[in-house]
Amino acid sequence: MPLGEIAGHALAGVARLVVSVFLDVFFEVLIKGTGYAVIRVLRPRSEPGDTACGIVGFLVLAGIAVAGVLIYRNSIAP
């Protein structure tokens, strides 16, 4: 096996690991954290599960993105 193939496989493995860590941190902190905060504000006595936090966080961030796009599109009207 040539040295180039070994280095290519090693770099691909490292890149896959780095992307996996970043996506995991992004999902856990940004999406689930947002969902947890929203659920705790709306229902302070409940202990939200991981799935509920993920769904609520995704919906909140998607809503913020859509609102941002709509505001941007309406602010540059001729």
Secondary structure, 3 states (H helix, E strand, C coil): CCHHHHHHHHHHHHHHHHHHHHHHHHHHHHHHHHHHHHHHHHCCCCCCCHHHHHHHHHHHHHHHHHHHHHHHHHHCCC
